[in-house]
Amino acid sequence: MTTGFSIFLLAAGAILRFALSYRVNGVDLHALGSIIMATGAATLFVCFIRDLRTARRR
């Protein structure tokens, strides 16, 4: 996964968490947004670690 996709996940999660006021039966959009944001943050962290390890090898 790339850094751009991680930022996309963060933005999509933030929209679900903070910007939407819709109600969907059986789905908690705030919790879903938080999960997507956490996934984006974890993916971004992994991308940075991978890039640092690659830069040290050069």
C-alpha positions in Angstrom: 0.0 0.0 0.0 1.2 3.4 -0.8 1.4 6.7 1.1 -1.3 8.2 -1.1 -3.8 5.3 -0.3 -3.0 5.8 3.4 -3.9 9.5 3.2 -7.1 8.6 1.3 -8.1 6.2 4.1 -7.5 8.9 6.7 -9.6 11.4 4.8 -12.4 8.9 4.1 -12.5 7.9 7.7 -12.5 11.5 8.9 -15.5 12.2 6.6 -17.4 9.3 8.0 -16.5 10.1 11.6 -16.9 13.9 11.7 -18.8 15.2 8.6 -21.8 12.8 8.1 -24.9 13.0 10.1 -26.8 10.3 8.3 -28.2 7.3 10.2 -28.0 3.8 8.8 -29.8 1.0 10.5 -27.3 -1.6 11.8 -24.2 0.5 11.0 -22.4 2.9 13.3 -20.8 5.3 10.8 -18.8 7.0 13.6 -17.2 3.7 14.7 -16.6 2.8 11.0 -14.9 6.1 10.4 -12.7 5.6 13.4 -11.7 2.1 12.2 -10.9 3.4 8.8 -8.9 6.3 10.2 -6.9 3.9 12.4 -6.2 1.6 9.4 -5.0 4.6 7.4 -2.7 5.7 10.3 -1.3 2.2 10.7 -0.7 1.9 7.0 1.0 5.3 6.8 3.2 4.3 9.7 4.2 1.1 7.9 4.9 3.0 4.7 7.2 5.4 6.6 9.1 2.6 8.2 9.5 0.8 4.9 10.8 3.9 3.3 13.3 4.5 6.1 14.6 1.0 5.9 14.9 1.3 2.1 16.8 4.6 2.4 19.3 3.2 4.9 20.2 0.4 2.5 21.3 2.8 -0.2 
